[in-house]
Amino acid sequence: MIRRLRYKPDPPIAVDGDLGDWGAVSRAWTPAEGVTARAAWREEFLFIAVEAKGGPRAVSLAVGPEGSAAPLAQTLTPENAGAARAVWKDTADGWVMEAAVPFAALGMGKVSAGSALAFGLAVGETRVEPTIADLVGADGKVPEEPPVAELFPDLRLAPGEKREFPFNAPPCPEGKIAVLSLLARQEFDQVAGYAAVLRLTVNGQNAGGDRLVNKPPRIKARSGDLYSMAAGESLSVYYSPDFTSPDTHPYYGPVDPVKVCFIEVDVTNLLAPGANTLVVEQSSPQNPCALVMAGAKLRFTAPPPPPRPKAGPPQGPLARIAPKPAKTAFQAVEHSDHALEVTVNGQTFQVESRFSTPKPEWVTGENAFFRRERAVEVTDEAVVVRDTFTNLTGENLPLMRRNEIVLGGRLAKLWLAGLERADRSGSSANPANPTTYAAVEAAGVGLLPLDDVARIHVGNAAADGTVALSDTQLVLAPGAVYTAEWAVIPTATSDYWAFLNAARRLCGANFTVDGGFAFLRADPLTDAWTDAEIADFLRFKGVKYASASINYPLYKGRYPHGTAFQQITLDNYKNSFARWKGLVPEIKTLVYFHCFIDVMDESPETYADARLIQSDGTHADYGAPHDRIYLPTRENAYGAAVAKNVDLILDDIRADGVYWDEHEYSRVHYHYDAPWDGWSGDIHPETLALTRLKSSVTLLSEPWRLDLARKILARGPLIGNGPPFTRAMAALKFPCFVETGSITNCAQAHLYSPIALGDHLTERSETDAYRTLLAALDFGCVYHWYNDVTVRPTHPHITGRMYPFTPVELHAGYVIGEERILTKTSGLFGWGDRSQHEVHVYDDTGREVPEFTAPHTEEDGATWTELRLPEDWSAAIVRREP
């Protein structure tokens, strides 16, 4: 193991037995059980700190120049520290030692950043095992060594283009790694997120995300999103006009100090002594941006520090975790028809509303354009406000609404759309999670829309200490009446999860998810699997619902979306489903369905009135020109035609049910042509005038989608991708998941079934999938499987103990359901009753550990399970009758 010892800048470490000045200097390691050690350096001294839970107070060192056959060994004790200055102090559970050892006393000359030592440390009777230690700067970095090869100074690749660069390299020195580094960006006039578009291969072998040296697999952005730095064989590259702007961007920029356009990958075991070849490829031809790179080099450098050892089970008292009462002690007072005051836990929040008119002006009361009547209902956990507007004019009336809470410096934390915003400002317009939540010192308050129009038009925002819930797209037809319904949810703690659980109860989101789900293709690849492989795939993943996609057969080389599905043979589905059910009779089979995309070349003419028209007048597509988007309605021919796919799935294939992808909308939220939905338009933010009418894809298609969903549910299961945006669709209570190409998409499931679909971009093994499952638990979500041929399980997983699951409460790291508790965190768990607990614990690879001990106790008439889980372990506590 190669260790990195950081430089200690001024002032030097005091060597007084107080370890407070080590916090920012060195990463600790554990040389033995109950022992923690740290080391740092300056030009004249090697500094050592040891914390031990009892035992002999002897610290042995073996230090010498790198490669020395017998590094100088010495033992420091309170009685004899030799040339070192050393201090021992007693602690509550053991002792600490701090020492400064002169390098001269170790037989070493001048040292500097980039030097390497033979270094070992042991406590008590343990034998010292020297290893290599690199002396690095205060920033943890080794001064950059001259490059071994300069590969190219600048490079610009068009979409799909690749270039080859031959180069020579000597053998990599022992104790070093070979690092390929370059700057990369996608050519764009502003910073705008990222995409996995860069593929690097060295001598024909991929240098992908698993080889990144200077970045973690995921980076947290200031928006609250987590960005994956790689997907499959491709590395993620930011859209940017230069190589530095993303680092400081207020939305896309990283929270931690990472140079996001700088890429370093370890290519040590890909190199050959002598001639080598690097291939650089823009790996996403459908992405229109050029890939711009600079400064590609190969260097030999010290390896990064080893990963932090995973934490063991916690010691000491554990938190008691059980469902909390669904009631909040708060007071609500109406001061006027536009001002509402809510007080909770000694904190007061003033909620004020204002409305736009075409005059132009913002108003709070009577005006010549509309009449408003307010009704307020106070529930156990919320204040529900209903503002009813009547258009008093003979024209379409643009009417923006804004509900605000001014907090100023009291604003401590902020969540928009379920994601914490580090800078306590920003905006979101996401109907999947249309929430604003603000936390102050001892309480919090959340805002969310409840009616369909307000949710689809939602704007969540915060700036300068003011948080808001808005609709800036509402248009009322002449004489139209509309009721905007929204809620204020106070919390007696500053906890987003307390707000979320109250919001879920208000929205009726706690319904049963009755079984696990996995995709399994019905094609020649899985036809070649043995019966045992099919059965193990389904049983080890805990699958109740197995869904086949539309990857085979293709239609003219395209996925058969839309009416093209009616042109292909369906025998593969029939044959595969018969085989699967013969092997695992209890499964339910589903077939993929998408109602908005159609790939038939004649469809633009056949279904001209159903084309989804964008604001520039063009027909919308999904990225590829043939993946055109249409609007199915009760009235148009496309709605009737594409619904026949469901008939084929249920009546011809005889599948048990349907998996409905993107059932609320697809890519584009608004349609800029007839018909009008009666509620939506673009409104100028300064003149407050109506710019143009538009229609929500969700609202226009909803009657047709409701009809079809009810038809499917009358026959069998329906599972969807993405939560419903409207009350009528949500009332059907069919399970929906969210995709996790970015794990923070889990927040989009917070107000409906809290299910994360696996990350198809990064999962390449069952261990990868288990890591995604744990990450989903951090966002209060359970898990469904995505990848099939690349994620084939070798043993049963916790997903087999995950369902049925009826949510009661969601939290970071654990979820409480009526039937079970699923957790990656430790605690004393129960339901506050005498129910029995059946416990299943899984290690950090996702394999069950039957011998794990989880004690049960009874206290105050309730059963509790004590779980002390090591890092990356998980557990399912299944509730049984007393």
N, C-alpha and C positions, 0 to 999 in steps of 0.2 A: 504494500500500500504506500502510495506517495502522499505525504502530508504537506500542506502549505502553511508556513509560519509567517504571520503578518508583521510588518514593521510597526513599531509604536512611536507615533510622532510626539512632539512636545505636548505636555510634560512627560518625562519618563514615569514608568510605574513606580509607585511609592514604596513597595515592599514593606507593608505594614500589617498584612493579614486581612485587610479589607479588600475584597475583590470587586468593589464597585467600579474601578477604573478599567476593568477587562471587558465590559459589555460590548464595546464597539471595536475591539481589537482582534479577537480570536474566536474561532469556532471550537467549541469543546468537543472532546472525544472521550470514550469510556474504555480505559485500558483494562479494567476488571470490574466485576460486579460491585456496585456500590461506590465506585470511584469515578470522578470526573476530572479531566486534566485539560489544561490550556497551555499554550506556549506562544511567545512573541519574541521580537528581537530589536535591538538597536546596534549601532556599529560596535559597541564595546561589550554588550551583555546579551546573554540568552535569558529570557524571563520565563519562569515556570510558575503555574498555580495548580494546586491539587485540592479537591474536596473529597473527603472520604467519610463513609458511615462507619466509624470505628476502625479497629484493627491496628497493626503496628505502624508507627509513625516514621517509617523509613521510605525514602523516595530514591530509587536508583536511576541513574542516567547513564547512557552510552552515547557519546557524541564525538564525531570526528569528521574530517573532510570526506566528501563523497568518494566512495570506492575504497576507503581505508579498510584493510583486512581486520583490524582490531581497534575499533573506535574506543577512545579513552572512557573507562567506566569508573564511576564513583557513586557512593551512596551518601545521601544527605540525611542526617538525623538531627533532632533537637540538641543533642550533645556534641555533634561534630558535623558542621556544614562545610568544612574545608575552606577554600578561598571564596565560597559563595556567601552572599548576605541572604539569610533565610529567617523566616518568622513562622511559627506555628501558633494557631489559636484554636481553642475549643469552640464547638458549636452545639446546638441542641441535640443533634443526633450523631456527632462525630467530631471531626477536626478539619481545618483548612491549613494549607501551607503555601507560602509565597516566597519565591527566591529569585535573585539576580546572580547568574553565574557568568563570571568574566570569560570571554572567548579565549583570552590568553591562558587562563587556567586549564582550558580544554585542549591546549596545544595547537590552537588555530591562529592564523594571522588575520589580516583584514577581511571582513565579509561585506557583502553588498547585495542589493536586490538582484536576483538572478543566480546567486550562489546556491549550491546544494550541499547538504550535510548528510552524514550517516547519523541517524537520530533514533533513540529509543528511550522509553520511560516506563518504569514499573513501580508498584507500591508493595511494601511488605516483602514476603518471600518469593514473589513472582519473578521469574526470569525475564531479563530485558531482551527484547527482540528488536534490534535496530532495523530501520527502514530508511528510505530516502525522504528527506524533508527539503523542500524548496523555500528559500527566503524570498518573500514577495513584498511588494510595496504595501502602504497603508490601505490602498484600495483593493488589495487582494490579487493584484496583477503582477506578472513578471514583465520586466522591460522587454519590449518587442525585439526579437533577434532579426538579423538581416534575412530576407526571404531566400529560400532555396531555389525558387523558380518564380519568375514574373510571367504570368499566363496571358493576361491582356490588360491594357490600360483602360479601354472603353469598349463597350459592346452594346448594340441595340438589335433586338430580335423582334421580328414581326410575329403575330400569333401563329403558333404551330412551327415556327422556324427553329432550327438547331444548328450549332456550329461546333467544329471539332478543333481541339488545341493539343498538339503533341508537345511533350516536355520531357526533360531528363531530370532524374532525382537520385541522389546517393541513398544508401541505406539509412534508415532512421536510427539515430543514436539510441543506445539503451537508456531508459529512463525518460525519454522524450516521446511526444506524439507528433504526427504530421497533420497540420491543420491547413485546410483550404479555406481561404477567406475572400470575400468580395462584398461590394455594396450593390444593392438591387432595389429597384422601385418599378412600379407600373406607371407608364407615362400618362399623367393626368394633370389638369390645371389646378387641382386642389387636393388636399388630403381627404380621402374617402374610403377608409377601411382597407380591406386586404382580400386576396384570393390566392389559392395554392396553384401557382403557375410556373414555378421554376423546378426543373428536374436536372440534377447533376449526376453524371455517371463517370466513374474513373475506371478505366480498363474494363468497361462493360458492366460494372457493378454499381448499383445505386448508392448514392450518398445522400440519404434522406433525413427525415426528422429525428430518427433514433440516433443520429450522429451529431446533432447540434451540440456545440460546446458552449456558446455564449448566451443561450436563451433557454428558459424552461419550456416544456411542451405547450403550456398555455400561459398567456400574458393577460393580466387584468387591465382593461382600458379604463380611462377616467369616466366613461359612460356607465361603468358597472359591468359591461360585457366581458366575458373571457374569450380571448381569441386563440385558436389553435394555430401553432406555428408550422404545422405540416399536415398534410392529408395524403395518406398512402405514400407514394414515392415522390410527391411534389412538396416543395417548401413554399411557405406562405410569403407573399410579397405585398407591401402596402402600395396603394395608389397615392402618388405624391408628385409635386412638381420638382422636388429635389430630394436629397438623401437625409435631410435633418429635420424638416418640418413635422413629420409624424411624431417625433420624440416629445414635442411640447404641445401637441394639439389638445385643446380643452375637452374634446369628446373622444377622439380615436387614440390619443396618446396614452402611453403606458403609465400606470400608477407608480411602478417601481422604475428606477433609473436603468432602462434598457435602450440601447441604440437599435431600434427595430429594423432599420434598413441594412444593418451590418450583419452578415451571415458568416459563421465559422462552423465548419464541419470536420470531424475527425476522420481522416482517410488513411490512417496508419496501415491497416491491414488490407487496403486496396492497392497500395503502391507496389511496384516492382522496382528493384534496383536497376537504374538505367532508363530505358525508354518507357514512357507512359502516355496515355491519351485521356484528356478530359473532354467530355461532351456536355455542352450547355444547351438546354432546350426550353423554349416556351411551350409548356405542356398542355395548354388549354386553348386550342384553336378557336373555340367559340367566344373567348374573351377578346374584345376588340382592341385592347390597349397593348402598345408595344412594351416589351420588357427591356429596361435600361439598366446596365450594370457598369461597374468601374472597379479598378484596382484589384483584380484577381491575382492572388499570390499563394504560394505554398511555403509554409514555415515549419521548422521543427521547434517545438516549445515544450515547456513543462506541462504535464497533464493537469486538468482541473482537480480540485480537491474531491475526495471521495464523497458519495452521497451521505447525508446525515443518517446515522443509524435510526431505524424506526423505534418509536417509543414503545416501552412495555406497558403492561396494565397499570393503571393509576393506583396509588396508595392513598390511604386516608379516607375521610368522609366522602360520600357520594351524594349527588343531588337526588332528591326524591321526585320522580317523574310520573305523573298521572294526568288525565284530562282535568281541565279547570272548569269551574262553573261558567255557564254561558250567560253572564250578566256583568255589567260594568256599572259601578257607582258614579254617576255624573249628573249634572244639572244642565238644562237647556232653557234659554230665555230668548224670546223674540223681542228685539228692541224696536223693530220696524218691519215693514213688509219686504225689506231688502237686507236686513242685518240680523244675525243670529249669534248668540253668545253661548258657548259651551264651556263648562268648567269640570275638570277631572283631576283628582289628586292634587288639588291646590293650584293647578295651572288653568288659565283662562284663554280661550281661543275665540276671536271675533271673526265670524265668517260674513263677508259682505259681497253682495252681488250687484252687477251693473250690466247694462244692455245697450247695444248699438242701435242707432237709427240712421237713415240715409240723409239726415239733415245737413251735414253729418255731425253727430254728437253722441256721447255716452250718457245714458240716463239711468235713474234708479226708480222713478215714479211715473206719473201720468205723462202721456205724450200723444201726438196726433196719429201715430203709426200703428200702435198695437195696444191692446188692453192685456193686463197681466193680473192674475189672481193666484195667491200663494196659499197652500195648505201644508201644515207641518205636523208630522206624526213622530212621537217619541217612543221608541221601543226599548227593550232591555239593553241593547248594545249600540243603538244607532239613532240618529235623527234623520228621518226620511223627508225630503222636501219635494213638493210637487208644484211647479210653476206652470200655470196654464196660460198660453198666449193666444190671442185672437187677432188676426190681421184685419185692421180697420180700413185698409186701402183697397183700391181696385187693381193693384199691381202685385207682382211677385215681390215679397218683402225680404231683403237680407236682414238677418237679425242675429248678431253675435252675442253670446252669453259668456260672462266671466265671473266665477266665484273665487274669492281670494281670502287668504289669511295672512296678515302682516305679522311676522315674527321678529324681524330684525336680527339682532345679535343673539336672540334666544334659540334660533335654529341651530341644533347640534348635529343632526343627521338627517339625510333626505333619501327617500326611495321614490323613483319614478318607474312605473310599469314593473314593479317588483325588484328593481336593481338599485343598489345603493350607489349614490353619486358622491364621489369623494370630495368634490369641490362645492357640494350643496347647491348646485344650480344646474340648469339644463332644461330640456323639453323632450316630450315623447308623444306619439300619436298612434298608440297600439291598442286596438280594440280587444285583443286577447287578454291583456292585463291593463285596464284603463284606470290605474290607481295612482294617486299622489299620497304619500305618507310622510309626515314631518314629525321628527322627535325633538323634544326639548329635554331639559335636565331630568325631569321625573315623570314625564307623561308624553303622549303623542296624539296626533289627530290625522285621520285619513279622509280623503274625498274620492268618490267614484260615481260614475253615471249608472243608472239602472235601466232606463228605457232604451229601446233599440237604436233610435236615431242618435241620441246623445252618446251612446257607447261607440257607434260607428264613426261619428264625427269627433271623437274625444281628443282633447289636448290637455296633457298634463305638463306642468311647468313649474319652475322656481327660478327666481333671480333676486338678488339683493335682499334676501331674507323674507321674500314674499312667495308663498306657494299658491298654486291655482289649479282649478279644474275649469276647462273652457270648451265651448263649441263655437268655432269660427267659420262654420260652413252651412249654417241653418238658413233655409229659405222657406217662407210660408206663401202658399198660393193665395190669391184674393179670397178673403173671408175664411181662410183655413184656421182651424183650432188645433193646437198642439200642446201636450203636457210634457214638459221636461221633468223627469224624475231623477233625483240624485240623493246621495247619502253623505252624512258626516258621521264618521265613526271615531269616537274618542277612545284612548287606551290609558289605563292607569299606570302603565310602564312605557318606557321608550323602546318598545319591541315591535318590529315590523310583523313578526309572526302572530302576536296578539291581535293586531289589526287585521291581518289576513284571515285568521280563523274566524273572527267576527264577521268579516265580509263574506266568507264562504257560507256561513250559516244564513246570512241575510239573502244570499243569492241561491240557496238551496243546492249547493254544490256537493254535498256529502252523500253520494249514492254509491252503490256497490259496483266494484270492478270484480267480475266473478271468475276471471281466469287469466293465465299467462298467454302471451302472443309471441309468435315468431314468423318471419318470412322464410319460406322454403320454396325455391323455384321448382316448377314442374317442367323440366327440360332434360336434354340428354345428359347433362352433367350429373344430376341427381338420379337419373335412370340407372347410371352406372354404379351407384352406391349399393352395397349389400343390404339385405333386409335388416341385419343387425345395426348397420350404420344409420339407416333411416330411423329405426326404433330408438336407438340411443340418442340421436339428435333431438327427437321430440320429447323423450322422457327426461333426459338430463337437463334440458332447458325448461322443463315444467310447463310444456305447451298445452293449452286447451284450444287455442285458435291458431291454425296454421294457414297462412295466406300466401297464395301464389301470385306473382306479379305478371306483367305482360312483356317479359323479356324474350319469350319464345312461344310461337314463331313470330317473326317480324313481318311487317307489311311494307314491301318495297324498301327494305333495309331500315325501316323506322319502327319505333315502338308503336303498336296499334292503338293509339289513343283515339277516343271518340268513335265515330261510326266505322272507322277502319277495323275495329274489333269484330265487326260483323262480317268482315271479308276473309278472316283467317280460319284455319281448321282449329277445332277445340279439343281434338282427341288427346293431346298431351295432358290437359287438365283432368279429363275423365279417367285416363289410365293411371295417372299419378295419385289422384285422390282415392281411387279404389285400392291401390296398393297401400297407401298410408293408413287408411282406415282398417285394412285387413291386419296391419301390424299393430296399430294403436287405436282400437275401436272408439275410445272415448273422445278423440279429438273432433273438433269442428273445422270444416274447410271453408276458406274464403277466397274470393278472387278480386283482384285489383279493379277499381273503377275510378275514372276521373271524368267529371261532367263538363269541364270547361275547355279542355284541349282537344282539337281534332286535327288529324294529319292528312286527310284526304285532299288531293289537289283540287278537286271540283267543289269542295265545300264553300269557299268564299262566294261562289256564284249560287250554289244551291241554297245556302243559308245566309244570304246577303243581309237580311234584316236582323240576324243574330250576331253579326260581327261585333266584337268589343272594340270600340273606337277610342283611341287615346286623344289627349288634349291637342296633339299636332295633326289630328285627322287621319292618322295611319291605323291600320288594323294591328292590334296588339298580338305579340307572340311571346313564347316562353324563353326565347333566346335563339333557337334555331328557326329559320324562316318558315319551315313546314309545321312547326308546333304552334299553330294559330289558336287564338283564344276566342271563344264564343260565349254568348249569354243564353243559357237555357231558360225559357219561361213557359208558363201554361199556354201562352198565346202563339208562340212561334213554332215553326216546323222543326227547328233544331232540338228543342226540348223534347218533343215526341220521339224524334229519331234516336237521340243518344240514350233515352230511357230504355230502348230495346236491348241495350247491353246488359241491363239488370235481368231482363227476361231470359237472355241467353245464359247468364251465370246461374240463375236459380232453376230454370226449367230444362235447359239443354245440358249444361255441365252437371247440373244437380248438386251444386255446392250448397253448403249449409247456410252461407250468408255472404256478405259483401264487405270488403275493405274499401272505404271511400276516401280517396286522397284529396286534400285541399277542398273540402266540401263547402267552405264559406266564400272563397274567392281564389283566384289563381294569379299571382304576380301583380296584377293591376287592380287597384281598389275601386276606380271610378271609370265610368263610361260617359263619353262626351257626345252623345247623339240620342235620338229618340229611342225608346220612350223615356220620359222623366220620372224619377222615383217620387216626386212631389215634396222633397225635403232638402235637397242638396244643391249647393252651388259654390262657386268661387267668389269670395268677397274681398274687395281691396282693403288692406289693413289700415290705410290712411284716410281715404275718401269714404270708407264704409259702404261703398256702392256695390251692387251686384255686377260682377264682371261677366259671368256666364253661368248657365245651368249645367249641372252634371248629375249623374246618377250613381248611387252605390251599387256595385255588383252584388253585394250581399242582399240588399233590400229588394232589388229588382227580381232576383232569382229565387227569393225565399219561398213564395207560395209553391213554386214547382219543386223545390228541394224538399219542402215539408211533405208534399204528396208522396214523393219517391221514398223518403226516409221512412214514412209510416208504412208504406207498402213493403219495404224490405223487413222492417221489424215485425210485421204481421207474419212473415214467413220464417224468420230466423235472426241470427245475430248481425249487427251492424257495428263496425269499428271505424273510427274516423281519424284523420290527420289534422290536428289543429282544433282548438275549442270552438264551440258555437259562439257567435256574436249576438244572437237574438234570443229573446226569452222563449219563443215557441220552439226553436230548435233545441235549446238547452233543456226544456221541459221533457224532451224525449229520453233524456238520460242514457244515451248510448255512449260507451267509453270512447274517448279520443286521447291520443298521445301527441306529443310535440317532438320534432326531430332535434337532435343535439349535435349537429355539426359545430355549433357553439353551445357549450353546456349551459350557458346562461339563458338559452331558450326555454329552460325548465320554468322560468318565471311566467312564461306564457300559459302554463298549465295551472297556475295557482288558483284560478277562479272556476275550475271545472275538474274533470278527472285528472289527478296529479300524476301523470304517467310520462316518463321519458323514454323515447325510443333510442336504441343504441346509436352510437356515432359511426355511421358507415364510412366516414373519411379516415378515421384513425384506428378503428378496431381491426386487428389482424389476428387475434387469438382470443381464447376464452378469458385469459388473464387481462387482456386489454378491455374486454367487455366488462369484466368485474370492476375494473378501475372506473369505468364510466358509470356503472351502477352505484358505486360509492360516491362519486361526484354528484350524481342525481340525488342521492339522499341528503347531501349538503344543501340542496335546494328544495327539500321536502317532497321529493318525488319517488315513486316506485319505478320499476324498469320493465320494458319490453325489448325483445331481441330484434336486431336488424340484420346484420350480415349473416349469410348462410354458409357458402362454401369456404369462406375464409375464417369463420368462427364456428368450428365444430367441437362441441364439448367432449371431454373425456371422463367426466364425472358429474353427478347431480349438483346443481347449483341452488343458491338460496331462492331463486325465482320459483322453485318447486314448492316453497313454503310461504310464498308471498301473497297468494290469493286463496279464497276471496278476500277482498279488502274494502271495507266501507270506512272512508276517512272520518275521523273524529277531530284530530288536530294534526297540522303539519308543523314541522320545526326544522331548523338547520341540523342535519345529522340524524334525525329520527322522525318517524311518523307513527301516530297512534290511530289504529282502526278499531272498529267494534270487535273484529275477529282476531286481531294480532297486532303486535308492535314490531316494527322493523327498525333496526338501529345500527349505526356504526360508532355510536358514542357510549360511554359507560354511564351507569346510574343505577338507582333503585327504581325498577319499573313496575307498574301495576295499573289497574283500572279503578282503584279505590273500593274494591269489593272482594268477596271471598272466592272469586273464580280461580280455578287451577291453571297453572302455567306449564306448557310444554315448550322446552327451550332447545333451539338448534343454533349452534355457533359455527362460524366459518372463518378460516384463517385468511391471511393476506393474499392467497392465491385463489380464493373462492371455494376451497375444499372444506367440507364439513369436518369438524373435530368432535367426534362422539364423546371422547373422554373429558371434554371441558367441564369444569365444575361451576355451576351457577346456583348458589345457595338460595333457598326460598325461606322467607320469614313471614310471620303474621303479626300485625300490629294494628291496634284500634279496629279490629274486625276486618282488616284488609290483607290481601296476599301481595307480597313484593318479591321480585326476582332481582338479585344482586348480580350485575354484569360488570366485570372489570376487563375491558377489551383492549388488547394491544392495538397499536396503530394499524389501520387498514383491515382490521377484522370486523365482522358484522354478525348480527344475530337476528333470529326471528323468535319472538315469544308468542306462541299460539295459545289463545284463550280457550279453556275448557270449562265445562260445567263443574260446580263445586262438588 
